[in-house]
Amino acid sequence: MRLRRAAVAAFGALTLVLTIPTSASAAIGEFNYTYVGLDGSPKLAVLLDPPSQECITLPEVADPNASSPAHSPRNRTTSTATVFADPDCEGDYFTLRPLTGRGSERLKVRSVVFS
């Protein structure tokens, strides 16, 4: 009888674990960067709570033939941000620490991925 109760309890626990929805992982906080707008003036863009483990090509600077890269990234998220010189997380890269990571105007960026 005890074996049957243990088996039923184990089956119930397994069923519960399999039915609980999982939430998508995200880097909590803001990731800021500066790009040159169509009028030639600097613009500040923000990614708020970006997804983790997913390459994000920055939309304002996605086309290397049409725009200059973004610069001066600031990682104010809870995750490490790896920024890339090219779209689709390709090319040279640099890692920014969580919460305090920052790059200068010389750091050119077109995409980013959060750990």
DALIN-V140102 format. One line per field, one symbol per residue. phi: phi as a letter, one per 30 degrees, with the letter a starting at -180 (. if undefined). psi: psi as a letter, one per 40 degrees, with the letter a starting at -180 (. if undefined). burial: 1 if it has 16 or more other ideal C-beta (glycine too) atoms within 10 Angstrom, else 0. A space follows every 50 residues. Layout:
phi->???
psi->???
burial->???
This chain:
phi->.dddddddddddddddddcddccddbddkcbcacbcdddicdbccbcchd dchbdcddddbdcddcbdddahdbcccdcdcccbdcdihbidbbccddib dabddddcbbaabcd
psi->ddddddddddddddddddehiiiihihhaihiihihideeihihihhhfi iifhhhhhdefdhdeeiiiiifihhfieihhhiidiiffiaiiihhiide hiiadehhheiiih.
burial->00000000000000000000000001101011111100000000001001 01000111011000001011111111101111111110100000010100 101000111111110
